[in-house]
């Protein structure tokens, strides 16, 4: 909890007096559901998401935006400590409508840059999912592609 939740708030509070507005971005992993094997890190990430909302409230009057990126699984040094990381890879391979490459941090990096930029001046307190769309999918994506919908009809609406 200290590293994954409190340190974010402590860093934000330490840097806020030095910032004439701007943006603080933290990295997260979806804490809206239980990820078996993620254990107490999931609890810490839920705390991080709450801290993000409180920081947005506290720092907004200074013109400081505070947001999180909830990334899909990425092969990082930290990922080595997650025993169930292979399960996450499988889930993302099966469920990400846009696909997901756990070796490519580029989509996450681009989202961070967008939040740091002045392109999103009214976004704060958010958790932006950069996960290939897994957060939006209920259940599992079938292994085989569904039959094509008739012209002009959307398969999910049939």
HELIX and SHEET records of a PDB file:
HELIX    1   1 UNK A    2  UNK A    6  3                                   5    
HELIX    2   2 UNK A    7  UNK A   16  1                                  10    
HELIX    3   3 UNK A   40  UNK A   60  1                                  21    
HELIX    4   4 UNK A   78  UNK A   81  5                                   4    
HELIX    5   5 UNK A   85  UNK A   95  1                                  11    
HELIX    6   6 UNK A  106  UNK A  116  1                                  11    
HELIX    7   7 UNK A  118  UNK A  120  5                                   3    
HELIX    8   8 UNK A  134  UNK A  136  5                                   3    
HELIX    9   9 UNK A  155  UNK A  157  5                                   3    
SHEET    1   A 3 UNK A  22  UNK A  28  0                                        
SHEET    2   A 3 UNK A  64  UNK A  71  1                                        
SHEET    3   A 3 UNK A 127  UNK A 130  1                                        
END                                                                             
